[in-house]
Amino acid sequence: MPYHGFGRLTPVARVQRLLEAAVRPMSRTESLRLEQAIGRVACQAYTAPSAVPSFRRASWDGYALRSRDSKAARAGAQVELAIVGEQFAETPRRSPLRKGEALEIATGGALPEGADAVAPYEEVRVEGTRLFLSNAVPAGARVAGRGEDFRKGAVLVRSGEVLSAASLGALAATGRSSVRVYERPRVRIIPNGNELVGPGGRLGPGQIYELNHVALASFCSASGGLPSSVKPVRDDPRAILSALRRGIAESDLVLATGGSSVGERDYLPRLFPQLGKLLFHGVAVRPGKPTLAAVSGGRLLLGLPGHPTSCLANAYWLVLPVLRKLARLPGSGWTEIPARMAEPYPISGSGFTTVVPLRVARGRAFPTFKDSSAITSLSGANGFLLRPPGRGSLAKGERVLVSLLPSPLAVPPRPP
């Protein structure tokens, strides 16, 4: 079984720079209904076509009145007003409120002309159609003025902004029903290997179920991408090349798993240069050394290790920033927090960066790594750190900076 060996390994920092330079943010756009657009990136700015609210309205259930009519109210010397009707939020505006009158009003109801304050139910006494006040009600009390939420021309959403529930609600308040956003980048996932069987299939001798496409597809969906997968491709260079070419033509990012090392049936290092410019093959990182990348027709191709932990660990520090840049999402996708090692973690090999998966709880970091082939090395982790080469093993109690992954990329575990 021939083995060719890696050439010069590329340092992690250089790999990150190469990939950052290789991708361009999405330019395609689409229109979505507001309720479908949470977390998407607006491709244009939106301003308010009119003020909201467009009229003065009550912000509390109670009684609309003229504040000057209540000035004399105090304990032991109540002011009496005549209740002249009621006003619901949907009721057309009444005639002007006159001296000595009060109008029962619901939250959102339009204040009649002359009224400038609302006295809440709990601060008044009512007897039939008579209202009694023991405290003066200042002008503007419990009243939302015209344009108090936002004025005409106010910027509600900026171009490039990630849409939140609040910003979408603001757009809805203007009567808008849809918003234009950047499309999510399409990601093609191509597993390859004769030993792989898709979930639901029947295993033969020496075969295993292929899981990387499920892990990567879930990862991409949670990171702003739109994944699609193909069935495991057999170890045939023509079949793999065909799948890669289709992926380049139909997607914005291609992730191929397996066949990325230097063995006899590791075809990706020989096929990537046929498709475009090879950026690197072999990264000075553990786990995940057999990783390669190329650019073809403006599309990035990444070859990831077949071992589940190596594959998904590389996705955390390597694919996540790339995918977020493609999707025009800000930042790397993780948050750095300080923690202390709850137990030691041995690291060998001074020339490699080490990816250490961690479970962080109450300021303590617990290593979860078992083996490169064990997906459960990551299932309990909610973060990771990249230990630079030459730093050696991690000591118990050592202070570290953990890259904490958001849910649902990693569900925070229960505290121990």
Secondary structure, 3 states (H helix, E strand, C coil): CCECCCCCCECHHHHHHHHHHHCCCCCCEEEEEHHHCCCCEECCCEECCCCECCCCEECCCEEEECHHHHCCCECCECEEEEEEEEECCCCCCCCCCCCCEEEEECCCCECCCCCCEEEEHHHEEEECCEEEECCCCCCCCCEECCCCCECCCCEEECCCCECCHHHHHHHHHCCCCEEEEECCCEEEEEEECCCEECCCCCCCCCCEECCHHHHHHHHHHHCCCEEEECCCECCCHHHHHHHHHHHHHHCCEEEEECCCCCECCCCHHHHHHHHCEEEEECECEECCCCCEEEEECCEEEEEECCCHHHHHHHHHHHHHHHHHHHCCCCCCCCEEEEEEECCCECCCCCCCEEEEEEEEECCEEEECCCCCCCCHHHHCCCEEEEECCCCCCECCCCEEEEEECCCCCCCCCCCC
